[in-house]
Amino acid sequence: MRPDRPATGPGDDDRLVARLRAAGCVFAEDEALLLRQEAGPDPARLEELVAARVAGRPLEALLGWAEFWGVRVVVEPGVFVPRRRTGLVVDVALDRLRGSGPGEVVVDLCCGAGGIGAALLSRRPDLDLLAVDVDEQAVRCAARNVVPLGGRVARGDLYDALPENLRGRVRVLAVNAPYVPTDELSLLPPEARLHERRVALDGGPDGLDVQRRVVRGAPEWLAPGGWLLVETGRAQVEGTLALLAAAGLDAGVARDDARHATVVSGRRSPEGSGPARSRGRAGGPHA
């Protein structure tokens, strides 16, 4: 779309909203207000931001932050932006932590910008929370969101990043691993497909490749009675449930149709018996 003359002030609000709506922005009014706030009194800066948005740049990348579960999460270009639906992971985690004391260990695995970890710490600053991702930029971004709230971050391939002293001590393992099947990546909105790293999106042929590794390694890291929470797609939910059941976890499903969200949860036996004591660590990237 060819930009109009620069939007210069409040009198141009209708035209600015029309430009954004024509570019496919569903919440054009809200986006116009946010872009104006970001640009301040500089009309050239506003036009730069609007032109970038019309060209398909994600709003969050232009603002430098995303609203997630009532928390403003810093995001950097290329880092996976936390989705509204992932708030269900936070809701379920808080429910599983209800009544627990300070110092409970929580791991935000495949953390991206650290949205889950930041949201949990905003409600439970007493948690011992570690956010983990394999992507260097994601870890750097997560540090900006989690560390000021009292959490920690680490970089590594899933459980390789966890310190040994957490083995068997994790009360909640919250995971938003990629679950989009490889052949369906081309169907994603361009904001994700073109502006987020493939490692944060590609779940392999059936969408379950990373989940398999997560679930296989989870029992030995979970505390007795600890919970694995996995966001998954509706097409993958039965497969995710089967993975947790095969790992010896007591599995169930939480859904929120309003957010188009599905979370599969699995609990390690409170007695700490069974597969949790015998299963080995998850394998490498292609295991």
SERO-4910 file (N, C-alpha, C, O; in steps of 0.05 Angstrom, whole numbers):
BEGIN
 pado doro    nc1    nc2    nc3   cac1   cac2   cac3    cc1    cc2    cc3    oc1    oc2    oc3
  Met    A     17    -24      0      0      0      0     18     25      0     36     27     16
  Arg    A     11     44    -18     27     69    -19     18     88      3     -5     95      4
  Pro    A     37     97     20     29    114     42     17    140     32     26    151     11
  Asp    A     -2    152     47    -11    179     43      9    198     54     31    190     63
  Arg    A      2    224     54     20    243     66     23    237     95      5    224    107
  Pro    A     44    245    109     48    238    137     25    247    154     14    269    151
  Ala    A     17    229    173     -3    237    193     10    255    213     31    248    224
  Thr    A     -2    279    217     13    299    233      0    306    259     12    320    275
  Gly    A    -24    298    264    -37    306    289    -63    293    293    -72    277    277
  Pro    A    -77    300    315   -103    288    321   -123    290    299   -140    273    297
  Gly    A   -122    312    283   -141    315    261   -138    294    240   -157    290    224
  Asp    A   -116    279    240   -112    258    220   -118    231    231   -112    211    218
  Asp    A   -132    229    254   -137    203    266   -153    184    248   -146    161    245
  Asp    A   -174    195    236   -191    178    219   -175    167    196   -178    143    189
  Arg    A   -158    183    184   -142    173    161   -121    153    170   -116    134    156
  Leu    A   -110    158    193    -90    139    203   -102    112    209    -91     92    202
  Val    A   -126    112    222   -140     87    227   -147     74    201   -145     49    199
  Ala    A   -156     89    181   -164     77    155   -140     64    142   -142     42    130
  Arg    A   -116     76    144    -92     64    132    -86     37    146    -79     18    133
  Leu    A    -88     37    172    -81     12    187   -102     -9    181    -95    -33    178
  Arg    A   -127     -2    180   -148    -21    174   -145    -32    146   -149    -56    142
  Ala    A   -139    -16    127   -135    -25    100   -111    -44     98   -110    -61     79
  Ala    A    -92    -42    116    -69    -60    116    -75    -86    131    -58   -103    133
  Gly    A   -100    -89    141   -107   -113    154   -105   -113    184   -107   -134    197
  Cys    A   -101    -90    197    -99    -88    226   -127    -89    238   -142    -70    235
  Val    A   -134   -110    251   -160   -114    262   -167    -94    283   -190    -83    284
  Phe    A   -148    -87    300   -152    -68    322   -139    -41    314   -122    -31    329
  Ala    A   -148    -31    291   -135     -7    280   -136     17    299   -116     32    301
  Glu    A   -158     21    313   -161     44    330   -141     43    353   -127     62    360
  Asp    A   -139     19    365   -120     15    387    -91     19    378    -75     32    391
  Glu    A    -85      7    355    -58      9    344    -51     38    338    -28     47    343
  Ala    A    -70     53    327    -64     81    320    -57     97    345    -38    113    345
  Leu    A    -72     92    367    -66    106    392    -38     98    402    -23    116    411
  Leu    A    -32     73    402     -5     64    412     17     75    395     38     83    406
  Leu    A     14     76    369     35     87    351     38    117    356     60    127    355
  Arg    A     16    131    360     18    160    366     33    164    393     50    182    395
  Gln    A     27    147    413     41    150    438     70    145    435     87    158    448
  Glu    A     77    125    419    105    118    416    120    140    401    143    146    407
  Ala    A    107    153    381    120    174    365    122    200    380    140    216    375
  Gly    A    105    204    400    105    230    414     97    252    395     80    249    378
  Pro    A    110    276    398    102    299    382    116    300    355    112    319    340
  Asp    A    131    279    347    146    279    323    130    267    300    128    242    299
  Pro    A    119    283    281    103    272    259    119    254    240    109    235    229
  Ala    A    145    260    237    162    243    219    165    215    231    165    195    217
  Arg    A    168    215    258    171    189    271    145    173    270    145    149    266
  Leu    A    122    187    272     96    174    270     93    162    242     85    139    239
  Glu    A    100    177    222     98    167    195    116    143    190    109    124    176
  Glu    A    140    144    202    158    121    199    146     96    212    147     74    200
  Leu    A    134     99    235    122     76    249     98     65    234     95     41    230
  Val    A     81     84    224     57     75    210     64     61    184     53     41    177
  Ala    A     83     72    169     92     60    144    103     32    149     98     14    134
  Ala    A    118     28    171    129      2    177    107    -17    184    107    -41    177
  Arg    A     87     -8    199     64    -25    207     48    -33    182     41    -56    179
  Val    A     43    -14    164     28    -20    140     44    -40    122     32    -56    108
  Ala    A     70    -39    124     87    -57    108     88    -85    121    100   -103    109
  Gly    A     76    -88    145     75   -114    157     92   -119    181     92   -142    192
  Arg    A    107    -99    190    123   -103    214    104   -107    238     84    -93    241
  Pro    A    110   -126    256     93   -130    280     92   -105    297    112    -91    301
  Leu    A     68   -100    307     64    -76    325     83    -78    349     95    -57    356
  Glu    A     86   -102    361    102   -104    384    132    -97    379    145    -86    396
  Ala    A    141   -105    355    169    -98    349    173    -68    346    194    -58    352
  Leu    A    152    -54    336    154    -25    333    152    -11    360    166      9    364
  Leu    A    136    -22    378    133     -9    404    156    -17    423    163     -2    441
  Gly    A    167    -42    419    187    -52    436    176    -67    461    191    -73    479
  Trp    A    150    -71    461    138    -86    483    111    -98    474     99    -90    454
  Ala    A    102   -118    490     77   -130    485     62   -132    512     74   -137    533
  Glu    A     36   -129    511     19   -132    535     13   -162    538      2   -174    519
  Phe    A     20   -174    560     15   -202    564      7   -207    593     22   -201    612
  Trp    A    -17   -216    597    -28   -223    624    -25   -199    643    -19   -203    667
  Gly    A    -30   -175    632    -29   -151    649     -1   -141    654      3   -122    669
  Val    A     19   -153    642     47   -145    645     58   -135    619     53   -146    598
  Arg    A     73   -113    620     86   -103    596    113   -118    592    131   -114    608
  Val    A    114   -134    571    137   -151    566    154   -139    544    144   -134    522
  Val    A    179   -134    550    198   -123    530    202   -144    508    207   -168    514
  Val    A    200   -136    483    205   -154    461    225   -141    442    225   -116    439
  Glu    A    242   -157    430    261   -147    410    254   -159    383    242   -180    382
  Pro    A    262   -146    361    256   -156    335    266   -185    331    289   -191    338
  Gly    A    249   -203    321    256   -230    317    250   -249    339    248   -273    335
  Val    A    245   -239    364    239   -256    387    209   -262    386    193   -245    380
  Phe    A    202   -287    394    175   -295    394    158   -277    413    166   -274    436
  Val    A    137   -267    403    120   -249    419     99   -265    434     85   -281    422
  Pro    A     97   -261    461     78   -277    476     49   -272    466     41   -249    463
  Arg    A     34   -293    462      7   -292    453    -13   -291    477     -7   -301    498
  Arg    A    -36   -280    471    -57   -278    492    -64   -306    502    -69   -310    526
  Arg    A    -65   -326    484    -74   -352    491    -55   -365    512    -64   -382    528
  Thr    A    -30   -357    512    -11   -369    530    -16   -361    559     -5   -372    578
  Gly    A    -33   -341    563    -42   -334    590    -55   -357    604    -55   -357    629
  Leu    A    -66   -376    590    -77   -400    603    -56   -416    617    -62   -428    638
  Val    A    -32   -417    607    -10   -430    621     -5   -417    648     -1   -430    668
  Val    A     -5   -390    648     -2   -375    673    -24   -381    692    -19   -386    716
  Asp    A    -49   -381    682    -72   -387    700    -69   -414    713    -73   -417    737
  Val    A    -63   -435    697    -61   -462    707    -38   -464    726    -40   -478    747
  Ala    A    -15   -451    720      8   -453    738      1   -441    765      9   -452    786
  Leu    A    -12   -418    766    -19   -406    791    -38   -423    807    -37   -425    831
  Asp    A    -56   -437    793    -74   -455    806    -59   -478    819    -65   -486    841
  Arg    A    -39   -489    804    -23   -511    815     -5   -502    838      3   -518    855
  Leu    A      1   -477    839     18   -466    860      2   -456    884     14   -447    904
  Arg    A    -24   -456    882    -41   -445    904    -35   -459    930    -34   -484    932
  Gly    A    -30   -443    951    -25   -454    977      4   -461    982     11   -469   1004
  Ser    A     21   -459    962     49   -466    965     64   -443    979     55   -420    978
  Gly    A     86   -449    992    102   -429   1006    123   -416    988    124   -423    964
  Pro    A    139   -399    999    160   -385    983    181   -405    975    186   -425    988
  Gly    A    195   -398    953    218   -413    944    211   -437    926    229   -452    919
  Glu    A    185   -440    919    179   -462    900    193   -457    873    194   -435    863
  Val    A    204   -479    862    219   -477    837    200   -479    814    185   -498    811
  Val    A    201   -459    796    186   -459    771    205   -454    748    222   -436    750
  Val    A    201   -468    727    218   -465    703    200   -457    679    180   -471    673
  Asp    A    207   -435    667    193   -426    642    211   -435    619    230   -422    612
  Leu    A    204   -459    608    221   -472    588    212   -464    560    188   -461    555
  Cys    A    231   -459    542    225   -448    516    212   -420    520    190   -415    510
  Cys    A    225   -404    535    213   -380    547    208   -357    527    192   -340    532
  Gly    A    223   -357    505    220   -334    487    228   -308    502    249   -306    514
  Ala    A    210   -289    501    215   -263    515    211   -265    545    215   -246    560
  Gly    A    204   -289    555    200   -292    584    173   -283    594    171   -277    618
  Gly    A    153   -283    577    127   -273    586    114   -290    608    103   -278    627
  Ile    A    116   -316    606    104   -333    627    118   -328    653    105   -324    674
  Gly    A    144   -328    653    159   -323    677    153   -296    690    150   -294    714
  Ala    A    152   -275    673    147   -248    683    119   -247    695    115   -234    716
  Ala    A     99   -259    682     72   -258    692     70   -273    719     57   -263    737
  Leu    A     83   -296    721     82   -311    746     95   -295    769     85   -294    791
  Leu    A    118   -283    763    132   -267    784    116   -242    791    118   -233    814
  Ser    A    100   -232    773     84   -208    780     63   -215    801     55   -197    816
  Arg    A     55   -240    801     35   -249    821     48   -263    845     39   -261    867
  Arg    A     70   -277    839     84   -293    860    114   -286    860    130   -302    850
  Pro    A    121   -263    871    150   -255    871    167   -273    889    191   -271    889
  Asp    A    154   -290    904    169   -308    922    179   -333    908    192   -350    921
  Leu    A    172   -337    883    180   -361    868    210   -361    862    222   -339    858
  Asp    A    222   -384    861    249   -388    850    246   -395    821    243   -418    814
  Leu    A    246   -375    804    239   -379    776    263   -377    757    279   -358    759
  Leu    A    265   -396    739    286   -397    719    273   -398    692    256   -415    686
  Ala    A    280   -379    674    271   -378    646    293   -388    628    316   -380    631
  Val    A    286   -406    609    306   -420    593    298   -419    563    274   -423    557
  Asp    A    317   -413    546    312   -415    518    339   -422    504    360   -417    515
  Val    A    337   -433    480    361   -440    465    371   -417    449    394   -417    441
  Asp    A    354   -397    444    361   -375    426    374   -352    443    363   -343    463
  Glu    A    397   -343    434    412   -323    449    397   -297    452    397   -286    474
  Gln    A    384   -288    431    370   -263    432    346   -265    451    339   -246    465
  Ala    A    332   -288    450    309   -292    467    318   -291    496    304   -279    513
  Val    A    340   -304    503    350   -304    530    357   -276    539    351   -268    562
  Arg    A    370   -260    522    376   -233    528    351   -216    533    350   -200    552
  Cys    A    331   -221    517    306   -207    520    291   -216    546    281   -199    560
  Ala    A    291   -242    551    278   -252    575    291   -240    600    278   -235    620
  Ala    A    317   -236    599    331   -225    623    320   -198    630    319   -190    653
  Arg    A    313   -182    609    302   -156    614    275   -156    627    267   -137    641
  Asn    A    261   -179    624    234   -181    635    233   -196    662    217   -190    679
  Val    A    250   -216    665    249   -234    688    267   -225    711    259   -226    734
  Val    A    292   -218    704    311   -212    725    303   -188    743    306   -191    767
  Pro    A    292   -166    732    283   -145    750    261   -153    770    257   -140    790
  Leu    A    247   -175    764    226   -185    781    236   -206    800    221   -218    816
  Gly    A    262   -212    799    274   -231    818    279   -259    806    288   -277    821
  Gly    A    274   -263    780    279   -288    768    307   -291    756    323   -272    758
  Arg    A    313   -314    745    338   -319    732    334   -329    703    311   -337    697
  Val    A    354   -327    687    352   -337    660    377   -354    654    398   -351    666
  Ala    A    373   -372    634    396   -389    626    391   -397    597    368   -399    587
  Arg    A    413   -400    583    411   -408    555    421   -437    551    441   -445    563
  Gly    A    405   -452    536    413   -480    531    391   -495    518    368   -485    516
  Asp    A    397   -519    508    378   -536    495    361   -551    515    369   -572    525
  Leu    A    338   -540    521    319   -552    541    333   -557    567    344   -538    580
  Tyr    A    334   -582    577    343   -587    604    374   -585    607    384   -584    629
  Asp    A    388   -582    584    417   -578    586    423   -552    601    445   -549    612
  Ala    A    404   -533    601    408   -507    614    403   -508    644    410   -489    658
  Leu    A    390   -529    654    382   -529    682    406   -538    700    419   -558    693
  Pro    A    410   -524    722    431   -533    740    423   -559    754    399   -564    758
  Glu    A    443   -575    760    438   -602    772    422   -600    798    407   -619    805
  Asn    A    425   -578    813    411   -577    839    381   -574    836    367   -573    856
  Leu    A    371   -571    811    342   -569    807    330   -597    801    306   -599    800
  Arg    A    347   -616    796    337   -643    789    319   -654    812    328   -656    835
  Gly    A    294   -660    804    275   -671    824    263   -650    842    251   -657    862
  Arg    A    266   -624    836    257   -603    853    237   -583    840    228   -565    853
  Val    A    232   -587    814    215   -567    800    186   -572    806    175   -594    800
  Arg    A    173   -552    818    144   -555    825    127   -551    800    108   -566    797
  Val    A    133   -532    783    118   -527    758    138   -523    736    156   -506    737
  Leu    A    135   -539    715    150   -536    690    131   -526    669    115   -542    658
  Ala    A    132   -500    663    113   -487    644    127   -485    617    149   -474    615
  Val    A    114   -496    596    127   -499    570    109   -489    548     86   -497    545
  Asn    A    119   -471    532    107   -463    507    126   -470    484    137   -452    471
  Ala    A    130   -496    480    148   -505    459    134   -501    432    109   -501    431
  Pro    A    149   -498    410    136   -495    384    120   -520    377    129   -543    381
  Tyr    A     95   -516    366     78   -539    360     65   -536    333     46   -550    327
  Val    A     74   -517    316     63   -515    289     77   -536    271    101   -536    269
  Pro    A     61   -553    258     74   -572    239     89   -558    217     81   -536    208
  Thr    A    112   -569    209    129   -556    190    114   -548    165    118   -525    155
  Asp    A     97   -565    154     83   -559    129     62   -537    132     51   -527    113
  Glu    A     56   -530    157     36   -509    162     48   -482    169     33   -462    174
  Leu    A     74   -480    169     87   -454    175     79   -433    155     77   -410    162
  Ser    A     76   -441    130     69   -422    109     41   -410    113     34   -390    100
  Leu    A     25   -423    130     -2   -413    135     -4   -393    158    -25   -381    163
  Leu    A     18   -389    172     18   -371    194     15   -342    184     23   -336    162
  Pro    A      5   -324    201      4   -296    193     32   -286    187     52   -295    200
  Pro    A     35   -267    169     62   -258    161     77   -246    185    102   -247    185
  Glu    A     63   -234    204     77   -223    227     94   -244    242    115   -238    252
  Ala    A     83   -269    243     98   -290    255    117   -303    235    141   -307    240
  Arg    A    107   -309    212    122   -324    191    147   -309    182    168   -322    178
  Leu    A    145   -283    180    167   -268    169    184   -254    190    207   -245    184
  His    A    174   -252    214    188   -235    234    195   -249    260    206   -237    278
  Glu    A    189   -275    262    197   -290    285    215   -314    276    210   -325    255
  Arg    A    234   -321    293    252   -342    285    238   -369    283    220   -376    298
  Arg    A    247   -384    263    234   -410    257    237   -429    281    219   -445    286
  Val    A    259   -427    296    263   -445    319    241   -442    339    236   -460    355
  Ala    A    227   -419    340    206   -414    359    179   -423    349    159   -421    364
  Leu    A    177   -432    324    152   -438    311    149   -467    302    128   -478    304
  Asp    A    171   -478    292    170   -504    278    170   -527    298    190   -532    312
  Gly    A    148   -542    298    145   -565    315    151   -591    302    145   -612    313
  Gly    A    162   -591    277    167   -616    263    143   -626    248    123   -612    247
  Pro    A    145   -649    235    124   -659    217     96   -659    229     77   -652    216
  Asp    A     94   -667    255     67   -669    267     63   -648    289     43   -647    303
  Gly    A     83   -630    292     81   -609    312     90   -618    340     88   -602    359
  Leu    A     98   -643    343    104   -654    369    134   -659    374    141   -670    395
  Asp    A    151   -652    356    179   -660    359    192   -649    384    204   -664    400
  Val    A    189   -623    390    200   -611    414    186   -621    438    198   -626    459
  Gln    A    159   -624    437    144   -633    460    153   -661    468    154   -667    492
  Arg    A    160   -678    449    169   -705    456    194   -704    474    196   -718    493
  Arg    A    212   -686    467    237   -684    482    231   -671    510    243   -679    530
  Val    A    213   -652    510    206   -639    535    194   -660    554    202   -662    577
  Val    A    174   -675    544    160   -694    561    178   -717    570    177   -726    593
  Arg    A    195   -726    552    213   -748    559    232   -741    582    238   -757    599
  Gly    A    241   -716    582    259   -708    603    247   -697    628    260   -694    649
  Ala    A    220   -692    627    208   -678    650    207   -693    676    213   -681    697
  Pro    A    201   -719    676    196   -732    702    220   -730    721    216   -727    746
  Glu    A    244   -732    711    267   -732    730    272   -704    741    286   -701    762
  Trp    A    262   -683    729    266   -656    739    243   -647    757    246   -630    774
  Leu    A    219   -659    754    197   -652    770    200   -662    799    210   -684    803
  Ala    A    191   -646    817    189   -655    845    167   -675    847    148   -674    831
  Pro    A    167   -692    867    144   -709    872    119   -692    875    118   -673    891
  Gly    A     98   -698    859     74   -682    859     76   -657    841     57   -642    840
  Gly    A     99   -654    827    103   -630    810     88   -633    784     79   -655    776
  Trp    A     85   -610    770     68   -609    747     83   -600    722    100   -581    723
  Leu    A     78   -614    700     87   -605    673     63   -593    659     42   -606    657
  Leu    A     65   -568    650     44   -554    635     53   -548    607     74   -534    604
  Val    A     39   -557    587     48   -554    560     25   -541    543      4   -553    540
  Glu    A     30   -518    532     12   -506    513     13   -523    487     35   -530    479
  Thr    A     -9   -529    476     -9   -544    451    -32   -535    433    -49   -520    441
  Gly    A    -32   -545    408    -53   -538    389    -76   -558    391    -73   -580    401
  Arg    A    -99   -550    381   -122   -567    383   -117   -593    366   -127   -614    374
  Ala    A   -102   -590    345    -97   -614    328    -76   -632    342    -74   -656    334
  Gln    A    -61   -622    361    -40   -637    374    -48   -648    402    -33   -663    414
  Val    A    -71   -640    412    -77   -645    440    -77   -675    447    -67   -682    467
  Glu    A    -88   -691    429    -89   -720    435    -60   -732    435    -54   -749    452
  Gly    A    -44   -722    417    -16   -731    416     -1   -722    441     15   -737    452
  Thr    A     -6   -698    450      8   -688    474     -1   -703    498     15   -710    515
  Leu    A    -27   -709    500    -37   -725    523    -24   -752    523    -16   -762    544
  Ala    A    -21   -764    500     -9   -791    498     20   -790    507     30   -809    521
  Leu    A     34   -769    500     62   -767    509     64   -766    539     82   -779    551
  Leu    A     47   -750    552     49   -747    581     41   -773    595     54   -781    614
  Ala    A     21   -787    584     13   -812    596     35   -833    593     40   -848    612
  Ala    A     49   -833    570     70   -852    566     94   -846    585    109   -865    591
  Ala    A     97   -821    593    118   -814    612    111   -820    641    127   -814    659
  Gly    A     88   -831    645     80   -838    673     67   -815    688     65   -816    713
  Leu    A     59   -794    674     47   -770    687     17   -772    685      6   -782    665
  Asp    A      3   -763    706    -26   -763    707    -35   -739    691    -34   -716    701
  Ala    A    -45   -744    667    -50   -722    648    -79   -713    647    -97   -729    651
  Gly    A    -83   -687    641   -109   -675    637   -107   -651    619    -85   -643    611
  Val    A   -130   -640    612   -131   -617    593   -146   -594    604   -168   -598    616
  Ala    A   -136   -570    601   -150   -545    607   -154   -530    581   -136   -528    564
  Arg    A   -178   -520    577   -184   -505    552   -197   -478    559   -211   -475    579
  Asp    A   -192   -459    541   -205   -433    543   -213   -425    515   -196   -415    500
  Asp    A   -238   -429    508   -246   -424    480   -244   -394    473   -239   -387    450
  Ala    A   -248   -377    493   -246   -348    487   -219   -340    478   -215   -322    462
  Arg    A   -198   -353    488   -171   -348    480   -160   -368    460   -137   -366    452
  His    A   -177   -386    452   -168   -408    433   -144   -422    445   -124   -427    430
  Ala    A   -145   -428    470   -121   -438    485   -126   -466    495   -148   -473    504
  Thr    A   -105   -482    493   -106   -510    504    -80   -515    519    -59   -510    508
  Val    A    -82   -525    543    -59   -532    560    -63   -560    570    -83   -566    583
  Val    A    -43   -577    564    -43   -604    574    -25   -605    599     -2   -595    598
  Ser    A    -35   -615    621    -19   -616    645    -15   -645    654    -32   -663    650
  Gly    A      9   -650    665     15   -677    675     28   -675    702     47   -659    706
  Arg    A     19   -692    721     30   -691    748     47   -715    754     39   -738    748
  Arg    A     70   -711    765     87   -733    774     75   -743    800     64   -728    816
  Ser    A     76   -769    804     65   -781    829     76   -767    854    100   -763    855
  Pro    A     59   -761    873     69   -749    898     89   -766    913    105   -756    928
  Glu    A     87   -792    908    106   -810    922    133   -811    907    153   -822    918
  Gly    A    134   -799    883    159   -798    868    168   -825    858    191   -830    852
  Ser    A    148   -843    854    155   -870    844    151   -871    814    141   -852    802
  Gly    A    158   -894    803    153   -899    775    174   -887    757    197   -884    765
  Pro    A    166   -881    731    186   -873    711    202   -848    718    224   -845    708
  Ala    A    192   -831    737    207   -807    743    234   -813    754    252   -796    752
  Arg    A    239   -836    766    265   -842    778    283   -857    759    307   -861    764
  Ser    A    272   -866    736    288   -883    719    293   -873    691    312   -882    678
  Arg    A    278   -854    682    281   -844    655    306   -826    653    312   -812    672
  Gly    A    320   -828    630    344   -812    625    337   -784    616    313   -778    613
  Arg    A    357   -768    611    353   -741    602    345   -741    573    350   -759    558
  Ala    A    332   -719    565    324   -716    538    348   -714    520    370   -706    528
  Gly    A    345   -723    495    367   -724    477    373   -697    464    362   -677    472
  Gly    A    390   -697    444    398   -672    430    376   -662    412    354   -673    412
  Pro    A    382   -642    396    362   -629    380    347   -647    360    324   -642    353
  His    A    360   -669    352    347   -686    332    338   -713    344    333   -732    330
  Ala    A    337   -713    371    329   -739    384    300   -745    378    290   -766    388
***
